[in-house]
Amino acid sequence: MSLQSVRQFFSENAPDISVIVTEASSATVALAAEAHGVEPDQIAKTICLRIGDDVVLVVTAGTKRLDNRKFKDRFGVKPRMLDADAVVEATSHPVGGVCPFGLPSPLTIYCDLSLQAYDEVVPAAGATNAAVKIAPERMRSLVGAEWADLCQ
């Protein structure tokens, strides 16, 4: 269902972008970079967090880590990651395939500034072996995300 919802999202919003399904797993940044022949930081990993009662997604360059100080300065709380079951419940995507596309209901999405270093990034596409290649600004625009400085 998750891969299908991502395919439907692109069919409706950006039909020029194809979902790439590989034989190899792309469930981790290293595996995804190898599968798609890109640098690890070109993998746009999506982190599912809780801020108070709200669930948000933060999309960052592959090897970047959230900076707790920047996050707390921005949101007033420390980031709290969701467990795997809560991630699936919020996004319909399995861990390793989480992305900001094809969500069952709208979530607030932030794209970290680290993504702007690349002309093209490779976020997952709803499965542990699916992804898309997309310009960071186009991704931000398609999902209604806000640019934010949240990583180290």
Backbone as JSON, one array per atom type, in Angstrom:
{
  "sequence": "MSLQSVRQFFSENAPDISVIVTEASSATVALAAEAHGVEPDQIAKTICLRIGDDVVLVVTAGTKRLDNRKFKDRFGVKPRMLDADAVVEATSHPVGGVCPFGLPSPLTIYCDLSLQAYDEVVPAAGATNAAVKIAPERMRSLVGAEWADLCQ",
  "N": [[0.82, -1.21, 0.0], [1.96, 1.23, 0.73], [4.07, 1.82, -1.13], [2.44, 1.96, -3.34], [0.86, 4.22, -2.7], [2.77, 6.22, -2.88], [3.5, 6.05, -5.57], [1.06, 6.82, -6.68], [0.93, 9.44, -5.69], [3.04, 10.69, -7.13], [2.12, 10.25, -9.73], [-0.11, 11.91, -9.77], [0.93, 14.44, -9.02], [3.51, 14.93, -10.03], [4.11, 13.73, -12.72], [6.33, 13.34, -14.32], [8.31, 12.25, -12.79], [9.72, 9.22, -11.93], [9.19, 6.35, -9.92], [11.76, 4.46, -8.63], [12.45, 1.14, -8.42], [14.47, -1.19, -6.88], [16.42, -4.24, -6.99], [18.14, -4.59, -4.91], [18.24, -3.85, -1.41], [17.47, -0.65, -0.08], [17.38, 0.28, 2.44], [19.02, 1.46, 4.32], [21.17, 4.34, 4.64], [23.74, 3.85, 3.57], [23.31, 1.51, 2.01], [21.39, 2.5, 0.23], [22.8, 4.54, -1.08], [24.72, 3.02, -2.42], [23.05, 1.41, -4.03], [21.94, 3.32, -5.74], [24.05, 4.67, -6.83], [25.15, 7.08, -5.8], [26.5, 9.72, -3.68], [26.59, 9.22, -0.11], [25.43, 11.45, 1.3], [23.66, 12.4, -0.56], [21.47, 10.87, -0.32], [18.31, 11.33, 0.76], [17.26, 11.22, 3.79], [14.41, 10.48, 5.78], [13.13, 11.45, 8.8], [11.01, 10.61, 11.42], [9.36, 12.38, 13.82], [8.22, 13.38, 17.12], [6.7, 16.27, 18.27], [5.65, 17.6, 21.0], [2.26, 16.95, 20.9], [2.21, 16.57, 18.22], [3.12, 14.98, 15.14], [5.92, 15.14, 13.1], [7.82, 15.35, 10.05], [11.24, 15.23, 9.23], [13.44, 15.88, 6.72], [16.63, 15.05, 5.77], [20.08, 15.39, 4.66], [21.83, 12.39, 3.93], [24.01, 11.52, 5.8], [23.86, 13.29, 7.84], [23.15, 14.42, 11.18], [20.58, 15.1, 13.52], [20.71, 18.17, 15.27], [20.51, 18.6, 18.56], [20.42, 21.02, 20.03], [19.88, 23.04, 18.1], [17.39, 22.08, 17.28], [15.89, 22.24, 19.65], [16.06, 24.99, 20.12], [14.55, 25.88, 17.97], [12.02, 24.6, 18.24], [11.43, 24.43, 20.93], [11.49, 22.1, 22.37], [13.12, 18.91, 22.97], [14.03, 16.7, 20.28], [11.97, 13.87, 19.69], [12.1, 10.68, 18.66], [9.91, 8.52, 16.84], [8.75, 5.17, 17.48], [9.04, 2.15, 15.48], [6.45, 1.08, 14.89], [4.77, 3.28, 15.36], [5.75, 5.0, 13.42], [4.95, 3.74, 11.04], [2.21, 3.87, 11.44], [1.8, 6.66, 11.34], [2.8, 7.41, 8.82], [2.35, 5.44, 6.91], [4.43, 4.19, 5.75], [7.13, 1.82, 5.81], [9.87, 1.61, 8.16], [12.92, 2.56, 6.79], [11.85, 2.96, 4.37], [10.6, 5.29, 4.61], [9.24, 8.38, 3.65], [8.41, 11.72, 2.47], [6.24, 11.59, 0.78], [3.01, 10.62, -0.49], [1.5, 10.31, 1.87], [-0.87, 9.2, 4.39], [-2.34, 11.14, 5.72], [-2.05, 14.71, 6.07], [1.13, 15.88, 7.2], [3.32, 17.99, 9.05], [6.2, 19.07, 7.44], [9.7, 19.32, 7.33], [12.51, 20.36, 5.54], [15.86, 19.89, 5.79], [18.52, 22.26, 5.62], [20.84, 21.07, 4.73], [20.32, 19.53, 2.5], [20.41, 21.24, 0.37], [22.9, 21.32, -0.75], [23.11, 19.76, -2.95], [22.27, 19.1, -6.39], [20.53, 17.14, -7.0], [18.69, 14.82, -5.09], [18.08, 11.7, -3.35], [15.42, 10.44, -2.11], [13.7, 7.91, -0.18], [10.92, 5.86, -1.3], [8.56, 4.85, -0.1], [8.98, 2.13, 0.27], [11.4, -0.37, 1.22], [13.09, -0.77, -0.87], [12.74, 1.14, -2.77], [12.87, 4.31, -4.44], [13.18, 7.81, -5.39], [14.55, 10.15, -7.72], [15.25, 13.49, -7.33], [15.18, 17.07, -7.44], [16.19, 19.01, -4.64], [14.7, 21.42, -4.01], [12.43, 21.08, -5.54], [11.33, 18.81, -4.35], [10.78, 19.86, -1.8], [8.87, 21.78, -2.47], [6.81, 20.19, -3.65], [5.85, 18.73, -1.46], [5.11, 20.64, 0.3], [6.88, 21.53, 2.25], [8.97, 23.15, 4.73], [12.0, 24.95, 4.69], [14.63, 24.35, 6.97], [17.13, 24.79, 9.5], [18.42, 22.3, 11.01], [20.3, 20.36, 11.51], [23.55, 19.02, 12.49]],
  "CA": [[0.0, 0.0, 0.0], [2.79, 2.41, 0.86], [4.67, 2.09, -2.44], [1.33, 2.34, -4.22], [0.45, 5.6, -2.41], [3.83, 7.09, -3.4], [3.33, 6.07, -7.03], [-0.12, 7.64, -6.96], [1.32, 10.83, -5.42], [3.8, 11.2, -8.27], [1.24, 10.24, -10.89], [-1.0, 13.07, -9.69], [1.61, 15.71, -8.75], [4.76, 15.09, -10.78], [4.16, 12.52, -13.55], [7.64, 13.2, -14.95], [9.22, 11.58, -11.86], [9.43, 7.79, -11.82], [9.65, 5.63, -8.75], [12.77, 3.47, -8.99], [12.44, -0.03, -7.53], [15.7, -1.94, -7.11], [16.51, -5.57, -6.39], [18.87, -4.42, -3.66], [17.61, -3.04, -0.38], [18.0, 0.69, 0.13], [16.8, 0.58, 3.75], [19.94, 2.32, 5.07], [21.82, 5.34, 3.79], [24.84, 3.22, 2.83], [22.74, 0.63, 0.98], [20.72, 3.33, -0.78], [23.84, 5.22, -1.88], [25.29, 2.0, -3.31], [22.03, 0.99, -5.0], [21.63, 4.39, -6.69], [25.28, 5.22, -7.36], [25.31, 8.47, -5.36], [27.16, 9.94, -2.4], [25.66, 9.02, 1.0], [24.68, 12.65, 1.66], [22.6, 12.64, -1.54], [20.3, 10.13, 0.13], [17.48, 12.22, 1.59], [16.59, 10.37, 4.78], [13.26, 11.09, 6.42], [13.03, 11.09, 10.21], [9.67, 10.86, 11.95], [9.54, 12.87, 15.19], [7.09, 13.93, 17.85], [6.9, 17.56, 18.92], [4.42, 17.68, 21.78], [1.29, 15.97, 20.4], [2.27, 16.55, 16.76], [4.13, 14.19, 14.44], [6.49, 15.88, 11.98], [8.88, 14.7, 9.3], [12.41, 16.03, 8.91], [14.2, 15.25, 5.65], [18.0, 15.55, 5.87], [21.11, 14.7, 3.89], [22.02, 11.06, 4.47], [24.88, 11.27, 6.96], [23.68, 14.35, 8.84], [22.43, 14.08, 12.41], [19.87, 16.23, 14.13], [21.41, 18.91, 16.32], [19.52, 18.79, 19.61], [20.35, 22.43, 20.41], [19.15, 23.74, 17.03], [16.01, 21.62, 17.31], [15.24, 22.8, 20.84], [15.92, 26.43, 19.9], [13.49, 26.09, 16.99], [10.71, 24.07, 18.63], [11.21, 24.52, 22.37], [11.57, 20.78, 22.98], [14.08, 18.01, 22.36], [13.38, 15.8, 19.33], [11.65, 12.52, 20.16], [11.84, 9.81, 17.51], [8.84, 7.55, 16.99], [9.16, 3.78, 17.27], [8.7, 1.67, 14.14], [5.0, 0.95, 14.72], [4.21, 4.63, 15.28], [6.16, 5.55, 12.12], [4.06, 3.16, 10.04], [0.88, 4.42, 11.68], [1.76, 8.07, 10.93], [3.19, 7.65, 7.43], [2.02, 4.24, 6.13], [5.69, 3.7, 5.17], [7.97, 1.08, 6.74], [11.19, 2.17, 8.44], [13.78, 2.24, 5.65], [11.15, 3.41, 3.17], [9.86, 6.49, 5.0], [9.44, 9.53, 2.78], [7.35, 12.71, 2.65], [5.28, 11.46, -0.32], [1.97, 9.6, -0.38], [1.12, 10.13, 3.27], [-2.31, 9.01, 4.54], [-2.9, 12.43, 6.12], [-0.98, 15.71, 6.05], [2.04, 16.08, 8.32], [4.25, 19.1, 8.86], [7.45, 18.53, 6.92], [10.83, 20.24, 7.28], [13.67, 19.92, 4.78], [17.06, 20.5, 6.35], [19.34, 23.0, 4.67], [21.91, 20.2, 4.23], [19.92, 19.0, 1.2], [20.64, 22.24, -0.67], [24.25, 21.16, -1.3], [23.04, 18.88, -4.11], [21.29, 19.39, -7.44], [19.57, 16.04, -6.99], [18.76, 13.95, -3.92], [17.39, 10.43, -3.55], [14.65, 9.99, -0.96], [12.97, 6.65, -0.3], [9.61, 6.03, -1.95], [7.5, 4.05, 0.49], [9.39, 0.73, 0.44], [12.83, -0.45, 1.53], [13.87, -0.91, -2.11], [12.18, 2.1, -3.74], [13.33, 5.69, -4.26], [13.04, 8.71, -6.53], [15.61, 11.15, -7.85], [14.51, 14.75, -7.38], [15.88, 18.27, -6.96], [15.71, 19.32, -3.28], [13.66, 22.46, -3.98], [11.19, 20.51, -6.08], [10.77, 17.96, -3.3], [10.22, 20.75, -0.77], [7.67, 22.39, -3.02], [5.77, 19.18, -3.85], [5.27, 18.26, -0.19], [4.75, 21.79, 1.15], [7.8, 21.57, 3.39], [9.65, 24.41, 5.08], [13.43, 24.81, 4.9], [15.01, 24.57, 8.37], [18.5, 24.45, 9.87], [18.19, 21.42, 12.15], [21.35, 19.33, 11.63], [24.93, 19.4, 12.87]],
  "C": [[0.86, 1.26, 0.0], [3.44, 2.8, -0.47], [3.6, 2.56, -3.42], [0.91, 3.8, -3.96], [1.49, 6.6, -2.91], [3.72, 7.17, -4.92], [2.14, 6.94, -7.42], [0.19, 9.13, -6.75], [2.05, 11.42, -6.62], [2.97, 11.22, -9.54], [0.37, 11.5, -10.93], [-0.26, 14.41, -9.63], [2.87, 15.97, -9.56], [4.94, 13.86, -11.68], [5.49, 12.31, -14.28], [8.65, 12.48, -14.06], [8.78, 10.13, -11.71], [9.95, 7.23, -10.51], [10.58, 4.52, -9.22], [12.71, 2.34, -7.96], [13.66, -0.87, -7.89], [15.58, -3.34, -6.51], [17.15, -5.46, -5.01], [18.08, -3.57, -2.68], [18.27, -1.66, -0.35], [17.5, 1.2, 1.48], [17.72, 1.41, 4.64], [20.58, 3.3, 4.11], [22.91, 4.69, 2.95], [24.32, 2.32, 1.71], [22.09, 1.43, -0.14], [21.74, 4.02, -1.68], [24.46, 4.24, -2.88], [24.3, 1.62, -4.4], [21.8, 2.03, -6.09], [22.86, 5.11, -7.23], [25.49, 6.69, -7.03], [26.09, 8.52, -4.06], [26.15, 9.72, -1.27], [24.84, 10.26, 1.37], [23.61, 13.02, 0.63], [21.34, 11.83, -1.22], [19.54, 11.06, 1.09], [16.7, 11.36, 2.58], [15.5, 11.16, 5.48], [13.13, 10.55, 7.83], [11.65, 11.51, 10.7], [9.79, 11.17, 13.45], [8.23, 13.35, 15.8], [7.52, 15.24, 18.49], [5.6, 17.81, 19.69], [3.47, 16.58, 21.31], [1.36, 15.8, 18.89], [3.39, 15.64, 16.26], [4.6, 15.03, 13.26], [7.53, 15.01, 11.29], [10.0, 15.69, 9.06], [13.2, 15.26, 7.88], [15.59, 15.89, 5.65], [18.9, 14.82, 4.88], [21.52, 13.45, 4.66], [22.86, 10.89, 5.72], [24.72, 12.33, 8.05], [22.87, 13.84, 10.02], [21.72, 15.33, 12.92], [20.75, 16.86, 15.21], [20.37, 19.23, 17.39], [19.34, 20.25, 20.01], [19.56, 23.22, 19.37], [17.67, 23.37, 17.07], [15.27, 22.26, 18.49], [15.06, 24.3, 20.7], [14.75, 26.73, 18.96], [12.1, 25.74, 17.52], [10.42, 24.1, 20.13], [11.24, 23.19, 23.09], [12.68, 19.98, 22.3], [13.35, 17.11, 21.37], [13.14, 14.43, 19.96], [11.27, 11.67, 18.95], [10.71, 8.84, 17.84], [9.4, 6.15, 16.83], [8.6, 3.32, 15.92], [7.19, 1.57, 13.91], [4.33, 2.32, 14.57], [4.56, 5.3, 13.95], [5.21, 5.03, 11.04], [2.65, 3.73, 10.19], [0.76, 5.85, 11.15], [1.95, 8.26, 9.43], [2.68, 6.59, 6.44], [3.27, 3.62, 5.5], [6.5, 2.93, 6.21], [9.28, 1.83, 6.99], [12.13, 1.66, 7.35], [13.15, 2.65, 4.33], [10.37, 4.7, 3.43], [10.25, 7.65, 4.1], [8.29, 10.51, 2.99], [6.24, 12.63, 1.61], [4.22, 10.4, 0.0], [1.53, 9.3, 1.04], [-0.4, 9.97, 3.4], [-3.04, 10.27, 5.01], [-1.75, 13.43, 6.2], [-0.18, 15.75, 7.35], [2.87, 17.32, 8.01], [5.6, 18.51, 8.48], [8.5, 19.65, 6.87], [11.93, 19.6, 6.45], [14.89, 20.65, 5.33], [17.88, 21.16, 5.25], [20.46, 22.15, 4.07], [21.59, 19.63, 2.84], [20.27, 19.96, 0.06], [22.04, 22.16, -1.29], [24.25, 20.37, -2.61], [21.98, 19.33, -5.11], [20.18, 18.34, -7.44], [19.8, 15.21, -5.74], [17.9, 12.72, -4.19], [16.67, 10.02, -2.26], [14.02, 8.63, -1.24], [11.61, 6.95, -0.92], [8.6, 5.02, -1.43], [7.79, 2.57, 0.65], [10.9, 0.71, 0.66], [13.7, -0.69, 0.31], [13.35, 0.04, -3.2], [12.65, 3.51, -3.4], [12.95, 6.51, -5.48], [14.28, 9.61, -6.56], [14.91, 12.48, -8.14], [15.39, 15.9, -6.89], [15.33, 18.62, -5.57], [14.59, 20.36, -3.24], [12.34, 21.93, -4.54], [10.53, 19.6, -5.04], [10.09, 18.82, -2.24], [8.9, 21.33, -1.24], [6.52, 21.39, -3.15], [5.08, 18.77, -2.55], [4.91, 19.4, 0.75], [5.62, 21.92, 2.38], [8.38, 22.97, 3.58], [11.14, 24.09, 5.23], [13.72, 25.13, 6.37], [16.45, 24.14, 8.57], [18.43, 23.63, 11.15], [19.31, 20.4, 12.39], [22.7, 19.91, 12.02], [25.73, 19.69, 11.62]]
}
